[in-house]
Amino acid sequence: DLEVADLIIALHEDEHRPLVIERFPLWDSRAEYWRVPDTDLLSPDIALPSIEKLVGSLVARLRGREGAPG
């Protein structure tokens, strides 16, 4: 799935960026790293609003690309 992905989302940048760079260096340019730490993921009342806001921003950004060349 990652080979054909235009965009890869990783929730915990501090943890996932080094892993992606180490294991999949060619994919780092297609990755977007969000700052939702694992500690927040243990608390849905903290993590879910953050993730919801980030997903909403991503959807709005992707919709803005509809019909755009390239």
N, C-alpha and C positions, 0 to 999 in steps of 0.2 A: 504494500500500500504506500509506503513512504517513497518508493521509486517513482511513482506517477503523481505524487502529490504536488500541487502548486504551493501549498502553504501547510506548515506543520505547527501546531500549537503545543507548547509545553507550559504547564502551570507554574512550576517552581524553577525560576530561572537559575538561581544559585546552584541548584542541584543538577538540573538537566542540561544546561549549556555545556559544562565541561564534558559530560557524558556524550553528548551529540558530537562535539568537536573531536573527542578521542575516537569514538567508534564510527561516526558517519560524517567526516569532515566536509564532504561535498554537499551535504544537506543543510549545513548550518545557515547558509544564505537563504534557505527556504523556511527557516524556523522563526517563529515569533515567540518570544519568551515573555510570559506574564509573571508578575510577582505575587503569587498566591502560595505562601509557604505551606509545607506539610502540616505545620502546627495549626494553621487556619483550617486546613482540610479536616482536622479532627473536630472542629467546631463549626457545624453547618451554619449556625446563625452568623458567623463571621465570613466564612468562605462563600456561601451561596450568593449573597448580595454582590460580593466582589466579582465572582464569576459571571453572574447575570449581567452586570454592567459591562464587563469586558466583552462578552458575547454580543450584547446589543451594539456596542461600538464597532465590533468586527462586522456584524451584519450590515450596519449602515455603511461602512466603508466598502464592503463588497457590492452592495446595491449601487453605490456611486460609480462603480466600475462597469456596471451593465451597459452594454452598447459602446463602451470605449474601445478604441482600437488597441490591439496588442494585448 
